[in-house]
Amino acid sequence: MRMFRTVCFAMLPAMGRSFMATSPVRTVVSASSIRALFVAAKDEEQELQKRTVEAWLELQKKGKELEQKPSHESALSLAEDVLQMALAYTHSKELIEESHLDSAKAALEKAVSEEKALELAEMEAHQEIIDAELYLKDHEQSPWKGDYEKRRQSVVTDISHRVENYVESRLAEAHEAEEAARRAQEEARQHVEDLQRREAELKATLDELQRFKLREETSQ
């Protein structure tokens, strides 16, 4: 029993570092439209960190009291409290990361949709250029210098070229946003999987501790 109590004391700081470290480092996404999606979730994450630190300080206080008045039962209870808090924290982090994942999926869908719309606009502008240039070529030898339709088609060609250049620029931006959204989605997915694995480990440890406590109580 003395050995188990010693192990419980030794576990506390390590557990604290372990579960506080479950907050993944999030890389900064370059596209501002993608970054904006995570502002609310980031605020929620910071609030969770604050609540967790407060709860952890309270457990540390109990740990110091336990050092002054050692008790096997109290050591087991404190270890159980630490595991339960770590589990609650990890589960809350998992929910936040799932929210990140949903936001990333929505951003990716939006980016893909915008890119498809721009590709269609580029095709239409390009076709306008082809039609106008074909018309002008057919009327190159026209003796009627004041041909209104010829001048109109010339203007259409110029405008279409401008539109095509603009769309190409926007397409590059849309492609960048799509790539950023894909990276954000993969990052959030990986964080969710890591937290789910961590949560399962904590549950297994907590179950083992609770079974040990039950055996202790039964044997008394």
C-alpha positions as CSV (number, residue, x, y, z in Angstrom):
1,M,0.0,0.0,0.0
2,R,2.8,2.4,0.9
3,M,4.3,1.7,-2.5
4,F,1.0,2.4,-4.3
5,R,0.7,5.7,-2.4
6,T,4.2,6.7,-3.5
7,V,3.3,5.9,-7.1
8,C,0.2,8.0,-6.8
9,F,2.2,11.0,-5.6
10,A,4.8,10.5,-8.4
11,M,2.0,10.2,-11.0
12,L,0.5,13.6,-10.3
13,P,3.0,16.0,-12.0
14,A,3.5,13.6,-14.9
15,M,-0.2,13.3,-15.4
16,G,-0.5,17.1,-15.3
17,R,2.1,17.6,-18.0
18,S,0.6,14.8,-20.0
19,F,-3.0,15.9,-20.2
20,M,-2.1,19.6,-20.4
21,A,0.0,18.6,-23.4
22,T,-3.0,17.2,-25.3
23,S,-3.6,20.7,-26.8
24,P,-2.2,20.3,-30.3
25,V,0.0,23.0,-31.8
26,R,-2.1,24.5,-34.6
27,T,-0.3,25.7,-37.7
28,V,-1.4,29.1,-39.1
29,V,-3.3,28.8,-42.3
30,S,-2.2,31.4,-44.8
31,A,-5.7,32.1,-46.3
32,S,-7.4,34.7,-44.2
33,S,-10.8,33.3,-45.1
34,I,-9.8,30.0,-43.5
35,R,-8.3,31.6,-40.4
36,A,-11.6,33.5,-39.7
37,L,-13.5,30.2,-39.3
38,F,-11.4,29.2,-36.3
39,V,-11.8,32.4,-34.2
40,A,-14.8,31.3,-32.2
41,A,-13.4,27.8,-31.6
42,K,-10.1,29.3,-30.5
43,D,-11.8,31.4,-27.9
44,E,-13.6,28.3,-26.6
45,E,-10.3,26.5,-26.4
46,Q,-8.7,29.3,-24.4
47,E,-11.6,29.3,-22.0
48,L,-11.2,25.5,-21.6
49,Q,-7.5,26.0,-20.8
50,K,-8.3,28.6,-18.2
51,R,-10.9,26.4,-16.4
52,T,-8.5,23.4,-16.5
53,V,-5.6,25.3,-15.0
54,E,-7.9,26.5,-12.2
55,A,-9.0,22.9,-11.5
56,W,-5.5,21.6,-11.7
57,L,-4.3,24.2,-9.1
58,E,-7.0,23.0,-6.8
59,L,-5.9,19.4,-7.2
60,Q,-2.3,20.5,-6.5
61,K,-3.5,22.1,-3.3
62,K,-5.1,18.8,-2.3
63,G,-1.9,17.0,-3.1
64,K,0.1,19.3,-0.7
65,E,-2.5,18.6,2.0
66,L,-2.1,14.9,1.4
67,E,1.7,15.2,1.8
68,Q,1.1,16.7,5.3
69,K,-1.5,14.1,6.2
70,P,-0.7,11.0,4.2
71,S,-3.6,8.6,3.6
72,H,-3.8,5.7,1.3
73,E,-7.5,6.2,0.6
74,S,-7.0,9.9,0.0
75,A,-4.1,9.2,-2.4
76,L,-6.3,6.9,-4.4
77,S,-9.1,9.4,-4.5
78,L,-6.7,12.2,-5.6
79,A,-5.3,10.0,-8.4
80,E,-8.8,9.2,-9.5
81,D,-9.7,13.0,-9.5
82,V,-6.6,13.7,-11.6
83,L,-7.6,11.0,-14.1
84,Q,-11.2,12.2,-14.3
85,M,-10.1,15.8,-14.9
86,A,-7.7,14.7,-17.5
87,L,-10.4,12.7,-19.2
88,A,-12.9,15.6,-19.1
89,Y,-10.3,17.9,-20.5
90,T,-9.4,15.6,-23.3
91,H,-13.0,15.0,-24.2
92,S,-13.7,18.7,-24.3
93,K,-10.6,19.2,-26.5
94,E,-11.9,16.5,-28.7
95,L,-15.3,18.3,-29.2
96,I,-13.4,21.5,-30.0
97,E,-11.3,19.7,-32.6
98,E,-14.4,18.2,-34.1
99,S,-15.7,21.7,-34.5
100,H,-12.5,22.7,-36.2
101,L,-12.9,19.7,-38.5
102,D,-16.5,20.7,-39.4
103,S,-15.3,24.3,-40.1
104,A,-12.5,23.0,-42.3
105,K,-14.8,20.8,-44.2
106,A,-17.2,23.7,-44.8
107,A,-14.3,25.9,-45.9
108,L,-13.1,23.2,-48.3
109,E,-16.5,22.8,-49.9
110,K,-16.8,26.6,-50.3
111,A,-13.4,26.9,-51.8
112,V,-14.1,24.0,-54.3
113,S,-17.4,25.6,-55.3
114,E,-15.8,29.0,-55.9
115,E,-13.0,27.4,-57.9
116,K,-15.5,25.6,-60.1
117,A,-17.5,28.8,-60.7
118,L,-14.4,30.6,-61.7
119,E,-13.3,27.9,-64.0
120,L,-16.7,28.1,-65.8
121,A,-16.3,31.9,-66.0
122,E,-12.9,31.5,-67.5
123,M,-14.2,29.0,-70.1
124,E,-17.0,31.4,-71.1
125,A,-14.6,34.4,-71.4
126,H,-12.2,32.3,-73.5
127,Q,-15.0,31.3,-75.8
128,E,-16.1,34.9,-76.2
129,I,-12.5,35.7,-77.3
130,I,-12.5,32.9,-79.8
131,D,-15.9,33.9,-81.3
132,A,-14.9,37.6,-81.5
133,E,-11.5,36.8,-83.1
134,L,-13.1,34.5,-85.6
135,Y,-15.6,37.2,-86.6
136,L,-12.9,39.9,-86.9
137,K,-10.8,37.5,-89.1
138,D,-13.8,37.0,-91.4
139,H,-14.3,40.7,-91.8
140,E,-10.6,41.8,-92.1
141,Q,-11.1,42.7,-95.8
142,S,-14.4,44.4,-95.3
143,P,-14.6,47.6,-97.4
144,W,-17.0,49.2,-95.0
145,K,-14.6,50.9,-92.5
146,G,-17.4,52.1,-90.3
147,D,-18.7,48.6,-89.7
148,Y,-20.3,48.9,-86.2
149,E,-20.4,45.1,-85.6
150,K,-16.7,44.9,-86.3
151,R,-15.9,47.6,-83.8
152,R,-18.3,46.0,-81.3
153,Q,-16.6,42.7,-81.6
154,S,-13.2,44.4,-81.1
155,V,-14.4,45.8,-77.8
156,V,-15.7,42.4,-76.8
157,T,-12.3,40.9,-77.5
158,D,-10.6,43.5,-75.3
159,I,-13.1,43.1,-72.5
160,S,-13.0,39.3,-72.7
161,H,-9.2,39.3,-72.4
162,R,-9.4,41.5,-69.3
163,V,-12.0,39.2,-67.8
164,E,-10.0,36.1,-68.6
165,N,-6.9,37.6,-66.9
166,Y,-8.9,38.6,-63.9
167,V,-10.4,35.1,-63.6
168,E,-7.0,33.5,-63.9
169,S,-5.8,35.6,-61.0
170,R,-8.9,34.8,-58.9
171,L,-8.4,31.1,-59.8
172,A,-4.9,31.1,-58.3
173,E,-6.4,32.6,-55.1
174,A,-9.2,30.1,-55.0
175,H,-6.7,27.2,-55.5
176,E,-4.6,28.5,-52.6
177,A,-7.7,28.7,-50.4
178,E,-8.6,25.2,-51.4
179,E,-5.2,23.9,-50.5
180,A,-5.2,25.7,-47.2
181,A,-8.7,24.2,-46.4
182,R,-7.4,20.7,-47.3
183,R,-4.4,21.2,-44.9
184,A,-6.7,22.5,-42.2
185,Q,-9.1,19.6,-42.6
186,E,-6.3,17.0,-42.4
187,E,-4.7,18.7,-39.4
188,A,-8.0,18.8,-37.5
189,R,-8.7,15.2,-38.5
190,Q,-5.3,14.1,-37.1
191,H,-5.9,16.1,-33.9
192,V,-9.3,14.4,-33.4
193,E,-7.8,10.9,-33.9
194,D,-4.9,11.7,-31.4
195,L,-7.4,13.0,-28.8
196,Q,-9.6,9.9,-29.3
197,R,-6.6,7.7,-28.7
198,R,-5.6,9.7,-25.6
199,E,-9.2,9.5,-24.3
200,A,-9.2,5.8,-24.6
201,E,-5.9,5.5,-22.8
202,L,-7.2,7.7,-19.9
203,K,-10.4,5.7,-19.7
204,A,-8.5,2.4,-19.5
205,T,-6.2,3.8,-16.7
206,L,-9.2,5.2,-14.8
207,D,-11.0,1.9,-15.0
208,E,-8.0,0.1,-13.7
209,L,-7.7,2.5,-10.8
210,Q,-11.3,2.2,-9.9
211,R,-11.1,-1.6,-10.0
212,F,-8.1,-1.4,-7.7
213,K,-10.1,0.8,-5.3
214,L,-13.0,-1.6,-5.4
215,R,-10.7,-4.6,-4.5
216,E,-9.2,-2.5,-1.7
217,E,-12.6,-1.7,-0.3
218,T,-13.8,-5.3,-0.6
219,S,-10.7,-6.7,1.1
220,Q,-11.2,-4.5,4.2
